[in-house]
Amino acid sequence: MQPTSRAAELELIALVAMLFATIALSIDAMLPALTAMGQELSPAAPDRATLVVGVFLIGMGVGTFFTGPLSDAIGRKPVILGGFGFYLIGALICGMSTTLEGMLLGRFVQGLAVSGPRIAGVAMVRDLYKGERMAAIMSFAMMIFVLVPAIAPLIGLGIMAIFDWRGIFFAFALFAVIIGAWLAFRRAETLPPANRKPMSVRGLTDAVFETFANRIFRFSVAVQTMVYTALFSTISTIQPIYAQNFGIGDEFALFFAASALLSMPASYVNARVLPKFGMRRLVKIAIITQMILSILALIVFFLGGMTVWVFFAWATSLLLAIGFVFGNLNALAMEPLGHIAGMAASISGAASTILSACLAIPISLSFDGTPKSLLLGVVICQIAAYLLMLKLGPREV
């Protein structure tokens, strides 16, 4: 069952892009508000506001483990719509919270909720297409999606200029209603009842044991966890660093947008050079290069030469390196597990997201108003990632 017209196909691409964009929007649009949220909700320890990123990611990781099998059992559309329903509730909890604990509860609910669109959205495309055509559809959707991290902080800043930081979460609620209605009224269910597979505890348990018994999967997920930790730590603290260390809180959204836009070509370049270098070699090169740049940035910091432009260049290089890592690591993890690819993808996403969020939280909480703790944490993560890549070893035949 495929869309019968070009217009329907373009609409599907746009819808899938918006399903993916829910995640980036939920994180990046509220980054300009971190300082204000911390001052209002946790005045005694305002830096605890960075927890709103980590808790969201933990919720997303937990949900990711279940939404894949659930969408196979009851269909894609109920899982996505149910996810948007919980997302709406979580956004309203956040927008009306008067304590940091209430905010964190709402963020956890939002994280759980976005796992529905995240996983079931990919499955929906897989129901309709396969092979190169599916890859093309996903690529077009991702081309739209990658613009979201660039513009989301600007959107959040614009909302704050009209309302206050709470307006960002009410905007999230409105977004959920609009995209949910779009899906509900414009898309039919893509998984016929005859093709559905009941969920079972034994099936989930067997898949977990099989995936982690495989060396390549195990170490690919471990490397991905370290890289995610570096990324999540950066996202959690980048706005306070720009605001408190460099005194440019109002311009933060522009710096973040510039970093995101400059890093966009990385995935395209990775695809072009992949046949020549291979996945393992590209991941190693990216990790080693970024590790060296992070160590140099740390040295510059201790020598007193850390300017906003040096930090901007380092943050941009980190996002660039990500483009050469995540796609390749996902492919490596799935390589030996094609017969349970759906479950393996859920397990990989859940494990790497939960573990990295838990590791990133101590790094973000150690923020002292300077980039020091972030740079130290990222260097440690990159060293660990490289050592784990060595353990991953060659392809299993």
Secondary structure, 3 states (H helix, E strand, C coil): CCCCCHHHHHHHHHHHHHHHHHHHHHHHCCHHHHHHHHHHHCCCCHHHHHHHHHHHHHHHHHHHHHHHHHHHHHCHHHHHHHHHHHHHHHHHHHHHCCCHHHHHHHHHHHHHHHHHHHHHHHHHHHHHCCHHHHHHHHHHHHHHHCCHHHHHHHHHHHHHHHCCCHHHHHHHHHHHHHHHHHHHHHCCCCCCHHHCCCCCHHHHHHHHHHHHHCHHHHHHHHHHHHHHHHHHHHHHHHHHHHHHHCCCCCCHHHHHHHHHHHHCHHHHHHHHHHHHHCHHHHHHHHHHHHHHHHHHHHHHHHCCCCCHHHHHHHHHHHHHHHCCCHHHHHHHHHCCCHHHHHHHHHHHHHHHHHHHHHHHHHHHHCCCCCCHHHHHHHHHHHHHHHHHHHHHCCCCC
